[in-house]
């Protein structure tokens, strides 16, 4: 753990010393599920609540991998159901940390139906704000985020905009 590592402080857009930095790639989590009859709603599609549970678990695991702490879900943004999933479909859910603040992390979670040939079709995208907890269940500082690729940097910039929107909505009591 190098005390000298510096990252961008998202709360104030200033440089700040962080005790440690972890790469985006270290937070990646991927789970696979098969849609069974007990997962279906009355329209014979994957029940949205089941998918929400699965993606919340992936978000928590990605945040835990980054922070090495227990975490809680603070909010979910843009939970968009793009396509349905049906019995016997294979669902792949992939999450990764895209942004960090002092105690919080944004986790992007994409859900896909994976076809027999391996092709993935996006069916859901969500952005979670997760908060790291200390041993007394109070928010605690998280490591910085090492951006390795152009995609990582683009996700970071988009996440900053989403964070600004969340702050505005909270200020407007939205």
BAGU-208185 format. One record per residue: x, z, y of N, C-alpha, C, O, CB in turn. Coordinates in steps of 0.1 Angstrom, whole numbers, plus 2048, in hexadecimal, padded with zeros to 3 digits. Each point is the difference from the previous one (the first is absolute). Glycine has a CB too. Layout:
XZYXZYXZYXZYXZY/...
***
This chain:
8098007F47F780080C80980080C8088098027E58037F2/8127EA8148097FE80C7F880380D7F77FA8038167F57F1/7F881C8137F980480C8027F680B7F87FF80980C8197F1/8067E08058037F680A7F77F38008017F88098168117F6/7E17F67F77F77F48007F680080B7FA80B8038087F57E4/7FD7F581F7F67FF80C7F67F57FC8027F67FA80F811817/7E27FC7F37F57F67FF7F880180C8018098097FF7F97DE/7F77F581A7F780080C7F680A7FE7F98017F580A7E780E/7FB8218077F580A7FF7F37F98057FF7FC80B8128177F9/7E67ED7F37F47F88037F780780A7F87FA8068097FD7E3/8008168187F78088098047FD80F7F78008088068117E6/80F7EC8158047FE80E8097F38028047FE80B7FB81B7F7/8027DF7F38097F480180E8038058057F88077E67FB7FC/81A8187FA80E8048038088017F37FA8027F67FE80A820/8157F47EC8098037F480080F7FE80180880980D7E37FB/7F18197EF80080E7FD8098027F37FF7F87F77EA80B814/81D8087F48088047F47F58037F57F780880381E80080B/7ED7F27E77F88047F48098057F680B7FB7FE7E37F4807/80E81B7F38098057F68037F67F580A8017F97ED81680C/8017DF7F98017F77F57F87F38027F680180780E8137E9/8007E180B7F97F48007FE7FB7F280A8007F97FF7FB81F/7EB8007E57FD7FA7F37FB7F28037F97FD8098028197EC/8097E18027FC7F28017F17FE7FC7FA8087F881D7F1802/7E37FD80C7F27FC7FD7FF7FE7F17F78057F98067F081D/80D8047E47FF7FC7F280080D7F77FB7FF7F48117EC811/7F982080080080C7F77F28068007FE8097F781A7FB80F/7DF7F88027F28068007F67F87F87F58047FE811805819/7FE7EB7E57F77F77F97FA8067F48078057F78057E7812/7E78137F57F88057F57F77F47FB7FA7FA80980781F7FE/7FF7E57EC7F67F67FB7FA8057F48068057F78087E8812/7E48137F77F98057F47F77F47FB7FD7F7807803821802/7FD7E97EA7F77F57FA7F58077F980180A7F98137E7804/7E080A8057F38057FA7F97F47FA8017F58057FE81E80C/7F97F07E57F77F67FB7F28058037FC80C7FE8147EC7EF/7E77FF8187F28048047F88017F37FF7F67F88037FF81F/7F98177E67F88037F57F18028047FE80180C8178097E8/7E37F68027F18028037FD80C8097F77FF8098047F67E2/80C8168137FD80C8088057FF80E7FD8098098048047E2/8067E88198057FE80D7F77F78088027FD80C8158067EC/7DE7F88027F77F68077F58078077FB80A7FC80B7E67F2/7F580981D7F48048077F47F87FB8027F97F680C80D81E/7E77FC7F27F47F97FC8007F18007F87FA7FA7FC81A80E/8157E78008027F180180A7FB7F78047F48017F680D817/80B8077DE80A7FD7F680D7FC8068087F97FA7E67FF7F8/81580E81A80D7FF80680780D8007FA80B7FE7FE7E2811/8168137F380780C8017FA80980C7FF7FB80B8167FA7EC/7E88178067FA80980980A80380B80C8047FD7E58067F2/80C7F481E80980280B80780E80080B8018037E77EF80A/80681A7EF80580E80080C8027F68098078027E0801805/8167F17ED80A8007F680D7FA80680B8067FF7E47F97EE/8107F581980B7FA80680680880B80C8018027EA7E97F9/80281D80D80580980B80880B7FA80A8048067E27F6808/80F80C7E780880A7FA80D7FB7FB80B8078037E08047F6/8167EA80180C7FA7FB80A7FD80B80C8037FF7E87F37EE/80780581F8097FD80A80580C80880B8008057E97EA7FD/8038207FF80580D80680B8067F78098068067E07FE804/8167FB7E980B8067F880D7F880280A8068007E48017EF/8117EC81280C7F880280680380E80C8028017EB7EC7F1/80181481880580480D80780D80080B8028067E27F1805/80D8177EE80680D7FF80D7FF7F880A8078047E08047FC/8177ED7F680C7FF7F880B7F980880C8058007E77FA7EB/80A7F781D80A7FA80980580980A80C8018037E97E97FA/80281E80980480A80A80980B7FA8098048077E27F7806/8118097E780880A7F980E7FB7FD80A8078027E18037F4/8167E980680D7FB7FD8097FF80D80C8027FF7EA7F07EF/80380C81D8087FF80C80480E80580C8038047E87E8802/80381E7FA80280D80780680B7F680580A8057E87F080A/8118047E480480A7F67F880D80280580B7FE8127EA800/7DD8098077F780C8037F27FD7FB7FC7F47FD812811817/7EA8067EB7F27FE7FE7FA7FA80D80680280B7F88117E4/7F87E58107FA7F980B7F18018007FA8037F58197ED80B/7E780E80B7F17FF8017FC7F38078087FB8087F681F7F9/7F67E17FD7FB7F58077FA80480D7F78088008057EC7EA/80A8078217FA80480D7F67F68047F5804806820807800/7ED7E87F77F67F68048027F37F880B7FE7FA7F380C81D/7F87EE7E98007F37FA7FB7F680A7F58028068088077E2/80B7EC81A7FC7F680A7FE7F37F88077FD7F680580E81D/7EB7ED7F27FE7F27FC7FF7FF7F18067F77FA807802819/7EB80F7E77FD7FF7F17F77F47FF7F480180280F8187F9/8027DC8017F97F38007FE7FB7F280A7FE7F97FE7FD81E/7EC8047E47FD7FA7F37FE7F18027F77FC8067FE81A7F2/8157E38038007F18037FA7F87F57FA7F680381B80E809/7EC8017E77F97F97F57FD80B7F680580B8008087DF804/7EA8127F37FB8097F580A8007F48087F67FF7E0807809/81780D7F08078007F37F58037F57F6807803820801808/7EC7F37E97F68017F68068067F380C8027FF7E87EA80B/8038177ED8048067F380B7F77FA8007F48007E98167FD/8217FD7FD80C7FA7FA80A7FB80980B7FB7FC7E77FF7F1/80C80682180A7FB80980B80A8007FE80C7FE7F17E9810/81D8067F480C80980180280280F8027F68088098017E2/7F681581B80280480E80E8058028048097F97E37FC809/8207F580780E8048037FF80680E7FB7F980A8107F67E7/7FA81D8117FF80780D80F8038048078067F97E1804803/81C7F181080D80180480180780E7F97FB80980E7F07EA/80081F80F80180780C80F8028048098017F87E180B804/8187F581280E8038057FE80680E7F77FD8078137F07EB/80081B81180080680E8057F580980A7F97FE7FB81F7F9/7F37E78148047F680A80480580D8057F98097EB7F97EC/80E81C80D80280680D80180F7FF7F98057F77FB7E8814/8158197FC80080F80080180580E8057FA8098078067E1/7ED80C81880180780C80880D7FD8098007F87E17F7810/8128147FE80880C7FE7FB8077F38098047F87F97FF821/7F17FE7E57FB8067F37F77F67F87FC8037F5806814816/7FB7DE7FB7F77F77FA8067F37FC80B7FC8047E380E809/80C7EF7E98047F37FB7F47F77FF7F58047FD81E8067F7/7EF7E98107F67F67FD8037FA7F380C7FC7FE7EF80081B/7FB8027DE8027FA7F37F77F47FF7F48018028138157F3/7FE7DE8097F87F47FE7FD7FF7F180A8017F88007F381D/7EA80A7E87FC7FF7F27F87F37FE7F57FE80680B81B7F7/8057DE7FB7FA7F37FC7FB8017F28078057F78077EE819/7E68087ED7FA8007F37FD7F17FC7FC7F98087FA81E7FB/80E7E67F17FE7F27FB7F98007F280080A7F98157F0814/7E47FB7F17FD7FD7F280B7F77FB8037F68067E380B7FE/8208027F180A7F97FA7FB7F77F47FA8057F781780D80F/7F07E17FC7FB7F77F68097FF7F480C8058007EA7ED812/8068087E38078007F480E7F98018098037F97E17FD7FB/8177F781680C7F980380A80780980A7FC8047EA7EF7F8/8078218088098098097FC7FE80F80580780880D7F87E7/7E67F78147FD7FD80E7F780C8057F78057F980A7E2804/80381E80F7F880B8067F87FB80C8047F980980E8177F0/7E17F58077F77FD80B7FD80D8077FB80A7FA7FB7E27F9/80C81481A7FE80C8087F18038017F87F880481D804809/7E78117EF7F28048017FE80B80A7F48028048097F77E4/80D80E81C7FF80B80980D80380780B7FF7FA7E380B7F8/8117FA81B80C8058077FB80C8087F68008068157E97FB/7FE8217FF7FD80C80880D80680580B7FE7FB7E18077F7/81380381980B8078067FD80E8017F68048068107E8807/80281C7ED7FE80F7FF80A80780980C7FC8017EC8027E7/80480C81E80980980780180D7F87F68077FD8047F081A/81280B7E480380C7F780880A8078097FC8087F57F57E4/80081C81280880A8078078087F57FA8047F67F67FD81E/81D8017EE8098087F77FD80F8037FE80480B8147EA7F4/7EE81A7F67FD80E80180C8087FB8077FC7F67E1800807/81B81080A80A8087FB7FB80A7F57F47FE7FC81880181A/7FB80A7E67FC8097F57F48098047F98067F781E7FA800/7E68018167F58088057F47F78047F780480781980E801/7F17E17F47F57F68037FF7FE80F7F57FD8047FF80A7E7/8177F981C8007FC80E8077F380180A7FE7F97F581B80F/7FE7DF8028077F380280F8038028048098077E87ED803/81C8017F080E8018008077F38037FA7F67FD80581E7F4/80C7EC8158077F48048037F77F38038057F580780781F/7F57E77EE8037F67F680D7F98038047FF80C7E47FE7EF/81F7FD7FB80C7F88037FC7F38077F57FC80181580D7EA/8017F281C7FE7F38077FE7F57F68018027F380D80681F/7EE7EC7F37FD7F57F780B7F58028017FB80B7E680A7F5/8207F87F680A7F58017FA7F27FD7FA7FE7F6817812802/7EF7E88137FA7F37FF80A7F67FB80A7FD8077E680880C/80E7F57E180A7F87FA7FE7F18028097F88007FA8197EF/7F07EB8137FD7F18007F87FD80D7FC8098078047F67E0/7FF7F481C7F87FC80B7F28047FE7F98038098167E97FA/7EC8137F17F28057FD7FE80F8037F68048068097EA7E8/80B81A80E80080E8047FF80280F7F88088048157FD7E7/7FB7F381C7FF80280F7F37FB8067FB80680981E7F77F7/7E17F87FA7F37FC8057F580A7FD7F88038088107E57F4/7F981E7F87F680A7FC80180C80A7F680680480B7F37E4/80C80B81B80280B8097FA7FD80E7F980980581C7FC7EF/7ED7EF8117FA7FD80D7F18008007F980580981B7ED7FC/7E68087F07F18007FF7FB80F7FF7F680380580B7E67F0/80781F8037FB80E7FF80180780D7F78098028127F77E7/8007FD82080180780D7F37FC8087FA80980681F7F67FA/7E27F57FF7F47FC8077F48077FA7F78058078137E57FE/7F58177ED7F58087FA80080E8047F680680380B7EB7EA/80B81581480280E8057FA80280E7F980980381B7FA7EE/7F07F38187FB80180D7F17FF8017F980780781C7EF801/7E58027EF7F17FF8007FA80D7FB7F680480580C7E37F6/80481F7FB7FB80D7FB80080A80A7F78088028117F27E7/80380781F80180980B7F57FE80A7FA80980581F7F97F7/7E57F18087F67FD80A7F28047FB7F88068078167E7801/7EF8107EB7F38037FB7FE80F7FF7F580580380C7E77EF/80A81C80B7FE80E8007FE80580E7F880A8028177F77EA/7F87FA81E7FE80480E7F27FD8057FA80880881E7F47FC/7E27F97F77F27FC8047F68077F77F47FD8018157ED807/7FB81F7EF7F78067F67F87F67F87F58027FD80A812813/8087E27EC7FA7F57F88008037F27FB7F87F780B7F881A/
***
